[in-house]
């Protein structure tokens, strides 16, 4: 959505000294938030953990694997449980999962900390792997659909989940999980948009009168023209969005 021809309300114009004075006040709050985030992360590292069955089966590129196998020999694992709509074409797949997964690109920094990142799709492997290839994603990809009751015990299947695991030999433990806006930990687009004068431009935001707020109930923040937004550049690059389900 281009708003180049629309003039929205703007902040007051002041001199450099007044601008810096206001920014300095805000910076105090930003630093307090960062320190609180550090404190929450410290508490997260001190959570107890629960053992899970490391032999829980999943399906990968070469067939059946176990939860333990998905660690790829590393000590820790971050698994994103990708929502899936069986038999639906690419345009009808989850726009939120597409938005977040698109932003997980470089895995070497995870690996340097002895962490593996993987997608655990809640749908079938073959169909969902074709979607992964259409999107150009390179992270390890597995189908967890036959083991969701075991892996997501007590949690709602069919929602996005981000789950962290720790391996001790052949024993596997779950150390943390989150869902809904907690999954924004995967995101950098929103983090950067939050720094701009108009923010995310979504209707839930507390913005001054006259600020653009186009995205929300009437214009989905992750979807445009019938597709998740990040699919369009893949189509323009000539990639096929045929998932083998008989529909496109």
Buried (B, 14 or more C-beta within 10 A) or exposed (E): EEEEEEEEEEEEEEEEEEEEEEEEEEEEEEEEEEEEEEEEEEEEEEEEBEEBBBEBBBBBEEEEBBBBBBBEEBEBBBBBBBBBBEBBBBBBBBBBBBBBBBEBEEBEEBEEEEBBBBBBBBBBBEBBBBBBBBBEBEBBBBBBBEBBEEBBEEBEBEBBBBBBBBBEEEEBBBBBBBBEEEBBEBBEBBEEBEEEEBBBBBBEBEBEEEBBBBBBEEBEBBBBEEBBBBBEEBBEEEBEBEBEBEEE
